[in-house]
């Protein structure tokens, strides 16, 4: 995954946590500047949560890459 020998099962929750922190950052931006970004990240996290709960490895990989792209 992120350039080392971690497995998806180990790294996926860490990527979810990183993305949740990023969401909090967007929500904290003054004047509603981060509203659109926050909405997009929330969608990414919802898909990631569904993939994790379902155990669908292909969906988890897709979600992992989506979360990785969140900046």
N, C-alpha and C positions, 0 to 999 in steps of 0.2 A: 504494500500500500504506500504509505508516505515515505518511500525511499529506504525503508529498512525491512527487516524480516518479520514484521508483525503480521498476524493473520487478520482477516476481515472481522472475525468475532472479537478480537482484541481492540482493533483500531476504530471500528464503526462507532461505538459509544463515545470514544474520545473525540471523533469528528463531530458527532451530534452535540457534545458539550461545547466545542469550539464554535459551532454555528449558533448555538443558543447565546453564547457570550456576544457574538457579532450582532445578533438580533437585538440584544439589550443595548448595545452601542447605537444602533440605528434608531431605536425607540427614544433614546436619550438626546438625540440631536435637537437643538432648539428650533422653534418656529415651524415644526412639522416638516422639516427638510428631509428627514429619513423615512417618511410614511410609506412611500412607494417601495423603497428598498426593504423595509420591514415586512410589508405585505408579501413580497416575493420570497423572502427568507422563510416566513411562516409557512408558505406553500411547500418549500423545499423540506422543511422539518416535518410537516404533516406526511409527506410521501415517505420520508425516511422512517418515521415512526410506524407507518403501516407496513413497510417492508420488513422492519425488524420484528414486529408482532407476528407477521405471517410466516417468517422464516424463509421467504423467497430470496434465495441467494442472488439471483440475477437482478431482482429489483433492488436489493441492498447494494450491489455493485454500482448500479445506475445512480442510486441515491447518494452513495459515497462520492461519486464523481461530481454530482450536482453540488453537494456540500463543499467539496474541495474548491469548486469554482466561485463560491461566495467570497467576496472580498469586502 
